[in-house]
């Protein structure tokens, strides 16, 4: 089972400073927690998220983080995973252990990218030609932003600040976001997770989660107000992972194809 929600791909341009200030009004104990956390250098962090909704089965994904690297596993696909490097060139790979092969997921090899996604990246999937600079009113991308609220709640024992995602000034999603001190991890790990969510938005994977523009906060819970589908962080683990967990084995062959080794989308309902 995989994530099925489709969202606007362009990562949110938000008032991240406002989110930061709103979050820090929760209480002063966060400062002491931050000081404590910065003295702890975690080698690995694994986030487990669950997606649920009225019209869909529960789906689970795990996001394992090691500095600039993120590995995304789906229990429904035991032989494959995604590997993302959140730095420099930001490459994304689909790895298939059963076939001992991998594919680099560029814009050209993701066949299900939406028309809006193609326009955002400036190229048409089928022709590879640049899109015209001017578009009609019906083709314009919706203006997306984040707005902090005064509400806070606990999700899986983690205190988070409620943020509204606005599309053309109307709330379409509700996120509860937390920073490194609340999650009990380092700032570097939050940045990598925020960039992983951004990558998923850019490529229209439909994972619901977001990171703030300043990369200090990530979703602990995200709810689509249009269909009530909800993504929830259920666990955070700092258990060490194998040394080769974030590497593609040298003997694996690269496959240049239009079909990725690991699907990022759910099958049509």
C-alpha positions as CSV (number, residue, x, y, z in Angstrom):
1,X,0.0,0.0,0.0
2,X,1.3,3.4,-0.9
3,X,0.4,7.1,-0.6
4,X,-2.4,8.2,-2.9
5,X,-2.9,11.9,-2.2
6,X,-2.0,14.3,-5.0
7,X,-1.1,17.8,-3.9
8,X,0.3,21.0,-5.6
9,X,3.9,20.3,-6.3
10,X,5.5,23.7,-5.6
11,X,6.8,23.7,-2.1
12,X,5.2,26.3,0.0
13,X,6.5,29.9,0.1
14,X,5.6,30.8,3.6
15,X,6.2,33.2,6.5
16,X,8.6,30.8,8.2
17,X,9.8,33.5,10.7
18,X,6.2,33.8,11.8
19,X,5.9,30.0,12.3
20,X,9.1,30.0,14.3
21,X,7.9,32.8,16.6
22,X,4.5,31.2,17.0
23,X,6.0,27.8,17.9
24,X,8.3,29.3,20.5
25,X,5.4,30.8,22.4
26,X,4.5,27.2,23.5
27,X,6.9,27.6,26.4
28,X,10.5,28.2,27.6
29,X,11.3,24.5,28.4
30,X,12.0,24.1,24.7
31,X,15.1,26.2,25.1
32,X,16.6,23.8,27.7
33,X,15.6,20.9,25.5
34,X,17.4,22.5,22.5
35,X,20.6,22.9,24.5
36,X,20.4,19.2,25.6
37,X,19.7,18.0,22.1
38,X,22.5,19.9,20.4
39,X,25.0,18.0,22.6
40,X,23.7,14.7,21.3
41,X,25.0,13.6,17.8
42,X,22.6,11.0,16.4
43,X,24.1,8.8,13.7
44,X,20.7,7.8,12.3
45,X,17.1,8.8,12.7
46,X,14.1,6.9,11.3
47,X,10.6,8.4,11.1
48,X,7.5,6.2,10.6
49,X,4.5,7.9,9.1
50,X,1.0,6.5,8.5
51,X,-1.5,7.8,6.0
52,X,-5.2,7.1,6.7
53,X,-8.5,8.3,5.3
54,X,-12.2,7.4,5.1
55,X,-11.9,6.0,1.6
56,X,-8.4,4.4,1.7
57,X,-6.6,1.7,3.6
58,X,-3.8,2.7,5.9
59,X,-0.4,3.1,4.3
60,X,3.0,3.3,6.0
61,X,6.3,4.8,4.9
62,X,9.6,5.0,6.8
63,X,12.0,7.8,6.3
64,X,15.6,7.0,7.5
65,X,17.9,9.9,7.8
66,X,21.7,10.1,8.0
67,X,23.1,13.6,7.6
68,X,22.4,14.5,4.0
69,X,20.9,11.2,3.0
70,X,17.3,9.9,3.2
71,X,16.1,6.4,2.5
72,X,12.4,5.9,2.0
73,X,11.0,2.4,2.5
74,X,7.5,1.0,1.9
75,X,6.5,-2.2,3.8
76,X,4.4,-3.2,0.7
77,X,7.6,-3.2,-1.4
78,X,10.1,-5.3,0.4
79,X,12.6,-5.5,-2.5
80,X,12.8,-1.8,-3.3
81,X,13.4,1.6,-1.8
82,X,14.1,5.2,-2.7
83,X,17.4,6.9,-1.9
84,X,17.7,10.7,-1.8
85,X,20.7,12.9,-1.3
86,X,19.5,16.3,0.1
87,X,22.6,18.3,-0.8
88,X,24.5,19.7,-3.8
89,X,22.8,18.0,-6.9
90,X,19.9,16.5,-5.0
91,X,19.8,13.1,-6.9
92,X,17.0,10.7,-6.3
93,X,17.3,6.9,-7.0
94,X,14.9,4.0,-7.1
95,X,16.7,0.9,-6.0
96,X,15.5,-2.7,-6.6
97,X,17.3,-5.3,-4.5
98,X,15.6,-8.2,-6.3
99,X,16.9,-7.2,-9.7
100,X,20.1,-5.7,-8.3
101,X,19.5,-2.5,-10.2
102,X,18.8,1.1,-9.7
103,X,17.3,4.1,-11.7
104,X,18.0,7.7,-11.2
105,X,14.6,9.4,-11.1
106,X,14.9,12.5,-13.2
107,X,11.9,14.5,-14.5
108,X,12.1,12.5,-17.7
109,X,11.8,9.1,-16.1
110,X,8.7,9.8,-13.9
111,X,5.9,9.1,-16.3
112,X,3.1,10.0,-14.0
113,X,4.1,13.6,-13.3
114,X,1.1,15.8,-13.7
115,X,0.7,18.7,-16.2
116,X,1.1,21.2,-13.4
117,X,4.3,19.5,-12.4
118,X,5.7,19.7,-15.9
119,X,4.9,23.4,-16.1
120,X,6.6,23.9,-12.7
121,X,9.7,22.3,-14.0
122,X,9.5,24.1,-17.3
123,X,9.5,21.1,-19.6
124,X,6.8,18.9,-21.2
125,X,7.2,15.2,-20.3
126,X,6.4,13.9,-23.7
127,X,8.3,16.3,-25.9
128,X,11.0,17.6,-23.6
129,X,10.3,21.1,-25.0
130,X,10.2,24.2,-22.8
131,X,6.8,25.4,-21.9
132,X,5.8,28.9,-23.0
133,X,6.5,31.7,-20.5
134,X,2.9,32.9,-20.6
135,X,0.0,30.8,-19.6
136,X,-3.8,31.4,-19.7
137,X,-5.7,32.2,-16.5
138,X,-6.9,28.6,-16.2
139,X,-3.3,27.2,-16.4
140,X,-1.8,29.4,-13.7
141,X,-0.5,27.6,-10.6
142,X,-2.4,28.3,-7.4
143,X,-0.7,30.6,-5.0
144,X,0.3,28.5,-2.0
145,X,1.5,29.8,1.4
146,X,1.6,28.8,5.1
147,X,-0.1,30.7,8.0
148,X,0.7,30.0,11.7
149,X,-2.2,29.7,14.2
150,X,-2.2,30.0,18.0
151,X,-3.2,26.4,18.4
152,X,-0.9,23.6,19.5
153,X,-1.4,19.9,20.2
154,X,0.4,16.6,20.9
155,X,0.8,14.0,18.2
156,X,2.4,10.7,19.3
157,X,3.6,12.5,22.4
158,X,5.3,15.3,20.4
159,X,4.1,18.9,20.9
160,X,3.6,20.7,17.6
161,X,2.2,24.0,16.3
162,X,-0.9,24.0,14.0
163,X,-0.2,25.6,10.6
164,X,-2.7,26.2,7.8
165,X,-1.7,25.7,4.2
166,X,-3.5,28.2,2.1
167,X,-4.2,27.9,-1.6
168,X,-5.4,31.2,-3.1
169,X,-5.8,32.4,0.5
170,X,-8.2,29.6,1.4
171,X,-7.2,26.8,3.9
172,X,-6.8,23.5,2.1
173,X,-4.6,21.6,4.5
174,X,-3.7,21.7,8.2
175,X,-0.2,20.8,9.4
176,X,1.1,20.3,12.9
177,X,4.8,21.1,12.8
178,X,7.7,20.5,15.2
179,X,11.3,21.5,15.3
180,X,14.4,19.5,16.3
181,X,14.0,20.1,20.1
182,X,10.5,18.7,20.1
183,X,11.5,15.7,18.0
184,X,14.6,15.0,20.0
185,X,16.9,15.0,17.0
186,X,19.5,17.4,15.5
187,X,18.8,20.4,13.2
188,X,20.7,18.6,10.4
189,X,18.2,15.8,10.4
190,X,15.3,18.1,10.4
191,X,16.8,20.0,7.4
192,X,17.2,16.7,5.4
193,X,13.6,15.6,6.2
194,X,12.3,19.0,5.2
195,X,14.1,18.8,1.9
196,X,12.8,15.2,1.4
197,X,9.2,16.5,1.8
198,X,10.0,19.4,-0.6
199,X,11.4,16.9,-3.2
200,X,8.2,14.9,-2.9
201,X,6.1,18.0,-3.5
202,X,8.2,19.0,-6.5
203,X,7.8,15.6,-8.0
204,X,4.1,15.3,-7.1
205,X,4.5,12.1,-5.1
206,X,1.6,13.0,-2.8
207,X,3.1,12.4,0.6
208,X,1.2,15.3,2.3
209,X,4.0,16.3,4.6
210,X,5.9,19.6,4.4
211,X,8.9,21.4,5.8
212,X,8.9,25.1,6.6
213,X,10.8,27.4,4.2
214,X,13.6,28.0,6.7
215,X,13.9,24.2,7.1
216,X,13.5,24.4,10.9
217,X,10.1,22.6,11.2
218,X,8.6,19.5,9.6
219,X,5.1,17.9,9.6
220,X,4.2,15.7,12.6
221,X,0.7,15.5,11.2
222,X,-0.8,16.8,7.9
223,X,-4.5,16.7,7.1
224,X,-6.1,17.5,3.8
225,X,-9.2,19.5,4.6
226,X,-10.8,18.6,1.3
227,X,-11.0,14.8,1.8
228,X,-9.8,14.3,5.5
229,X,-6.8,12.2,4.5
230,X,-4.3,12.4,7.3
231,X,-0.6,11.7,7.5
232,X,0.7,11.1,11.0
233,X,4.1,10.6,12.5
234,X,3.8,7.4,14.6
235,X,7.4,6.8,15.8
236,X,10.8,8.4,15.9
237,X,13.8,6.1,16.3
238,X,17.5,6.9,16.8
239,X,18.5,3.3,16.6
240,X,21.8,2.9,14.5
241,X,21.4,1.5,11.0
242,X,23.8,-0.7,9.0
243,X,26.8,1.2,7.6
244,X,25.7,0.4,4.0
245,X,22.0,1.3,4.5
246,X,22.3,4.5,2.6
247,X,24.5,3.2,-0.2
248,X,23.7,1.5,-3.5
249,X,25.8,-1.6,-3.8
250,X,28.6,-1.3,-6.4
251,X,27.5,-4.5,-8.2
252,X,24.0,-3.0,-8.9
253,X,23.5,-2.0,-12.5
254,X,22.0,1.3,-13.5
255,X,18.9,1.0,-15.7
256,X,17.9,4.0,-17.8
257,X,14.2,3.5,-18.4
258,X,10.9,5.4,-18.2
259,X,9.6,3.1,-15.5
260,X,11.2,3.5,-12.1
261,X,12.1,0.4,-10.1
262,X,10.0,1.6,-7.1
263,X,6.6,3.1,-7.5
264,X,5.9,6.3,-5.5
265,X,2.2,6.4,-6.3
266,X,-0.8,4.3,-5.1
267,X,-2.7,2.3,-7.7
268,X,-5.9,3.9,-9.0
269,X,-8.9,3.4,-6.8
